[in-house]
């Protein structure tokens, strides 16, 4: 287990802040909201962490607007999928699954689309932004397993060489050029347009999915936010739900988040090691 001794913000050390977080969470059943910082130890990069490359993800408007945009998205997503799918749960994911099994965590709400919480053994998971392992038809609603779509892409695009090293992005795609010849598979039911079952930039979270996340927060005694800078509005909305109910909020994240001033305690440290320390103490 990693012992945390680095300095935190203000005049308290990280260790002291973890002590405070432990006291806040002890005896409480808490919901956990996770962001990209929980999956960095699995090799999936963070959009906004220190050193993260500046990039502009495709918006849903671009994806829907024309064939070339869909070709560009699907070519990059296909190349990144193999590496994305090969990622394995890390100790942070496993720790949260353990805490749920012990009855301390009421459930996990994740902004990640990698499916690693479920693969780590967490049972109640709200994938707020969807999951990359599913594909849906925008026209008839049929759902497909991503490996099946990947196989069809390989068959339709035998010229597409998978490079030995792909620059992976947090949502499982890669940068690709010369995509004009790429053939995007169509829905086998209606011939319609396929899209990974994830919330694109500029797209709204499904109402029922947000309601599930909200109910999980409101049915808990506290909220822990791990590995999220809370730049995405969905995270702030859930934090506000907890704050209005006067639930204690603990934030674990390297660097500043938009919710720091509303938290009972902020631990400026990595998610994996901090969660492990908390699990050992609770």
ABEGO torsion letter per residue (X at the ends): XBBBABBBBEABBAAAAAAAAAAAABGBBBBBBBBAAAAAAAGBBBAABBGBBBBBBBBAAAAAABAAAAAAAAAAAAAAAAAAAABBBBAAAAAAAAAAAAGABAEBBBABAAGAAAAAGBABBBBAAEBAABBBBAAAGBBBBAAAAAAAAAAABAABBBBABBBBBAAGBBBBBGAAABBBBBBAAAGBBBBBBBBBBGBBBBAAAAAAAAAAAAABABBBBBGBAGABAAAAAAAAAAAAAGBBBBBBBBEBBAAAAABABBBBBBAAAAAAAAAAAX
